[in-house]
Amino acid sequence: MRSLADQVIIVTGASSGIGEATARRLARGGAKLVISARRSDRLEALARELDPSGERVLAVAADVTDDAGRRRVVDGALGKFGRIDALVNNAGYGTRGPVELVPLELIRRNFETNVFALVALTQLVAPHLRERGSGRIINIGSVAGRIARPLSSVYDSTKHAVEAITDGLRGELAPFGVQVVLIRPGFILSGFLDAANQASESILAHGGPYAPYFAGFRHDYRRLQQVAGTGDDIARLVAKALTARRPAGHYAAPAHAKLFLFLKWLLPNRLLDWIVRLRKG
């Protein structure tokens, strides 16, 4: 087992949800953190809480879709700590609605944050890890990256892309001693769904022929809250991926996430489609 102590770790999307829980757990383990998010007030408050001295946690307010913002994060880590040991690509959000009705601009925007920003930040960090011959990149994917759901096709497709990028990158960086891991969260209690609904408000408000199905969609999410995990469930996996001598390529949590992934492997596509099929409320 490796220790978290004194590892220099970048965590994006750290002002809430999984990112915040990850920052808290890594800080408790003794890591030196560079935390990033757009909401500077929440980010700086978290940094002060985790490290009142300001010596071990650096908050960098940045939009990961902005090249200058990404460079501020990387330059901040190198300037304060002199190196980077790991990158946790967590920043992301969801878009809801049927593909037919979601404007292309919203689809592009979701891919820009969830996929292209992840790739761009990885491109900035990977050379430092490769040249040192060690390090880890942890990408936060989703069970949705394996099982696409009606009315969530756009978001789920971004996570399918993250799956492919992560698996390909793992092989590319392995010869240089850099390990790449994918974390697949299931349904997690956080502000994620509210943010997704807000981002898709105009689509959900004018569902046209799809409107009768929205009630069933919302009902399913309310039921999932009964088995939902917490941000710290995922933070534990991030810590495990950062400290294991030989981390697995994929991790998933909570229990229902593992069950869904097992069913994806076990069941024929037709039966799986029936389970997740749209239905009227």
C-alpha positions in Angstrom: 0.0 0.0 0.0 1.1 3.5 -0.8 0.4 6.4 1.6 -1.7 9.4 0.8 0.7 11.4 3.0 2.3 14.3 1.1 1.0 13.1 -2.3 0.2 16.2 -4.4 -3.2 15.7 -5.9 -5.4 17.8 -8.1 -9.2 17.4 -7.6 -11.6 19.2 -10.0 -15.2 19.9 -9.2 -14.2 20.1 -5.6 -16.8 22.6 -4.3 -19.6 20.1 -3.7 -20.7 16.4 -4.0 -18.2 13.8 -4.8 -15.4 16.3 -5.4 -15.9 17.9 -2.0 -16.1 14.5 -0.2 -12.9 13.4 -2.0 -11.0 16.5 -1.0 -12.1 15.9 2.6 -11.0 12.3 2.7 -7.7 12.9 0.9 -6.9 15.8 3.3 -7.6 13.6 6.3 -5.1 11.1 4.8 -2.4 13.8 4.7 -2.4 14.6 1.0 -1.4 18.0 -0.3 -4.3 19.2 -2.4 -5.0 21.6 -5.3 -8.8 21.9 -5.4 -10.6 23.5 -8.3 -14.1 24.5 -9.1 -16.0 27.5 -10.6 -17.6 28.6 -7.3 -14.7 30.4 -5.6 -16.6 31.2 -2.4 -17.4 27.6 -1.6 -14.0 26.5 -2.8 -12.1 28.9 -0.6 -14.2 28.1 2.4 -13.5 24.4 2.0 -9.8 25.1 1.6 -9.7 27.1 4.9 -11.7 24.4 6.7 -9.3 21.6 5.5 -6.1 23.6 6.1 -6.4 26.9 8.1 -2.6 27.3 7.6 -2.9 27.5 3.8 0.2 25.4 3.5 -1.3 22.1 2.3 -4.4 23.0 0.4 -4.5 25.4 -2.6 -7.8 26.6 -3.9 -7.8 27.6 -7.6 -11.1 28.9 -8.9 -11.3 27.9 -12.5 -13.7 26.7 -15.2 -12.2 23.5 -16.6 -13.6 24.2 -20.0 -11.3 27.3 -20.2 -7.7 26.7 -21.3 -6.4 29.5 -19.1 -8.3 28.1 -16.1 -6.8 24.7 -16.6 -3.3 26.1 -16.9 -3.9 28.0 -13.6 -4.7 24.8 -11.9 -1.6 23.0 -13.1 0.7 26.0 -12.7 -0.6 26.5 -9.2 0.2 22.9 -8.2 3.7 23.2 -9.6 4.3 26.6 -8.2 3.2 25.8 -4.7 4.2 22.1 -4.3 6.8 21.6 -7.0 5.3 18.5 -8.5 2.0 16.6 -9.3 1.5 13.0 -8.1 -2.1 12.5 -9.2 -5.1 14.0 -11.0 -8.7 13.3 -10.1 -10.9 14.4 -13.0 -14.2 14.8 -11.3 -15.8 18.0 -12.8 -18.9 17.3 -14.7 -22.7 17.7 -14.9 -25.7 16.1 -16.5 -28.2 17.1 -19.3 -31.7 15.6 -19.2 -34.2 15.1 -22.0 -34.9 13.1 -25.2 -32.2 13.3 -27.8 -34.7 14.6 -30.3 -35.4 17.7 -28.2 -32.0 18.6 -26.7 -30.4 21.5 -28.7 -27.1 20.6 -30.2 -25.5 23.5 -28.4 -26.4 21.9 -25.0 -25.1 18.6 -26.1 -21.8 20.2 -27.2 -21.6 22.0 -23.9 -22.0 18.8 -21.9 -19.3 17.1 -23.9 -17.1 20.1 -23.5 -17.2 19.8 -19.7 -17.4 16.1 -19.2 -15.1 14.9 -22.0 -13.0 17.5 -23.7 -12.0 19.4 -20.5 -11.1 16.1 -18.9 -8.9 15.3 -21.9 -7.3 18.7 -22.0 -6.4 18.7 -18.3 -5.0 15.2 -18.6 -2.9 16.4 -21.5 -1.4 19.1 -19.3 -0.7 16.8 -16.3 0.4 13.6 -18.1 3.8 14.9 -19.2 4.8 15.6 -15.6 3.7 12.2 -14.5 5.4 10.5 -17.4 8.7 12.3 -17.0 8.8 11.3 -13.3 7.9 7.7 -14.1 5.0 7.5 -11.6 1.6 8.9 -10.8 -2.1 8.2 -11.2 -5.0 9.7 -13.1 -8.4 8.9 -11.6 -11.4 9.6 -13.9 -14.8 9.8 -12.4 -17.1 8.1 -14.8 -20.5 6.6 -14.0 -22.5 3.3 -14.2 -24.3 5.3 -16.9 -21.1 4.9 -19.0 -22.1 1.3 -19.3 -25.9 1.4 -19.2 -27.5 4.3 -21.0 -31.0 5.3 -19.9 -33.9 7.0 -21.7 -34.0 10.8 -21.1 -30.4 10.7 -20.0 -28.8 9.8 -23.4 -26.7 12.9 -23.7 -25.1 12.7 -20.2 -24.7 8.9 -20.5 -22.9 9.3 -23.8 -20.3 11.6 -22.3 -19.6 8.9 -19.7 -19.4 6.3 -22.4 -16.7 8.5 -23.9 -14.9 8.8 -20.6 -14.8 5.0 -20.3 -13.1 4.6 -23.7 -10.6 7.4 -23.1 -9.7 6.0 -19.7 -9.2 2.4 -20.9 -7.1 3.6 -23.9 -5.1 6.0 -21.8 -4.3 3.2 -19.2 -2.4 1.3 -21.9 -0.7 4.3 -23.3 0.7 5.5 -20.0 1.4 2.1 -18.4 4.9 1.8 -19.9 5.9 5.0 -18.2 4.8 3.9 -14.7 1.6 6.0 -14.7 -1.6 4.2 -13.7 -5.1 5.2 -14.9 -8.3 4.3 -13.1 -12.0 4.7 -13.8 -14.5 5.1 -10.9 -18.1 4.3 -11.7 -20.5 5.9 -9.2 -24.1 4.8 -9.1 -26.8 7.0 -7.8 -25.3 9.4 -5.2 -27.1 11.7 -2.9 -25.8 15.2 -3.9 -26.9 18.3 -5.7 -26.1 16.6 -9.1 -29.6 15.8 -10.1 -31.0 19.2 -9.2 -28.2 20.8 -11.2 -29.0 18.5 -14.2 -32.6 19.4 -14.0 -31.8 23.1 -13.8 -29.5 22.9 -16.8 -32.3 21.1 -18.7 -35.2 23.1 -17.4 -36.4 24.4 -20.8 -36.3 20.9 -22.3 -38.2 19.3 -19.4 -40.8 22.1 -19.4 -41.6 21.5 -23.1 -41.4 17.8 -23.5 -44.0 17.6 -26.3 -44.8 13.9 -27.1 -42.3 12.8 -24.4 -44.0 14.7 -21.6 -46.1 11.7 -20.4 -42.9 9.8 -19.7 -41.3 12.4 -17.5 -43.4 11.5 -14.4 -42.1 7.9 -14.6 -38.6 9.2 -15.0 -38.9 11.3 -11.8 -40.6 8.4 -10.0 -37.6 6.1 -10.7 -35.2 8.7 -9.4 -37.2 9.1 -6.2 -37.1 5.3 -5.8 -33.3 5.3 -6.3 -32.9 7.7 -3.4 -33.8 4.8 -1.1 -30.6 2.9 -2.2 -28.4 5.9 -3.0 -24.9 6.2 -1.8 -23.0 9.2 -0.5 -20.1 11.2 -1.9 -17.8 9.6 0.6 -18.6 6.1 -0.8 -16.9 7.3 -4.0 -14.2 9.2 -2.1 -13.2 5.9 -0.4 -12.7 4.4 -3.9 -10.6 7.3 -5.0 -8.4 7.0 -1.9 -8.1 3.2 -2.6 -7.1 3.8 -6.2 -4.5 6.3 -5.1 -3.0 4.0 -2.4 -3.3 0.5 -3.8 0.1 -0.9 -5.0 -1.6 -2.2 -8.1 -5.0 -0.5 -8.5 -7.8 -2.1 -10.5 -8.7 -0.5 -13.8 -12.3 0.0 -12.7 -14.1 0.5 -9.3 -17.8 1.0 -8.6 -20.0 1.9 -5.7 -22.4 1.8 -3.9 -23.8 -1.8 -3.9 -26.6 -1.1 -6.5 -23.9 0.2 -8.9 -22.2 -3.2 -8.8 -25.5 -5.0 -9.2 -26.4 -3.0 -12.3 -23.0 -3.6 -13.9 -23.4 -7.3 -13.2 -26.8 -7.3 -14.8 -25.3 -5.5 -17.8 -22.8 -8.4 -18.1 -25.3 -11.1 -17.4 -28.5 -10.2 -19.3 -29.2 -10.1 -23.0 -29.6 -6.6 -24.4 -33.3 -7.0 -25.1 -34.0 -7.8 -21.5 -31.9 -5.0 -20.2 -33.6 -2.6 -22.5 -36.9 -3.7 -21.1 -35.8 -3.0 -17.6 -34.7 0.6 -18.3 -37.4 1.3 -21.0 -39.4 4.5 -20.9 -42.9 4.1 -19.5 -45.7 6.4 -18.6 -45.9 7.5 -15.0 
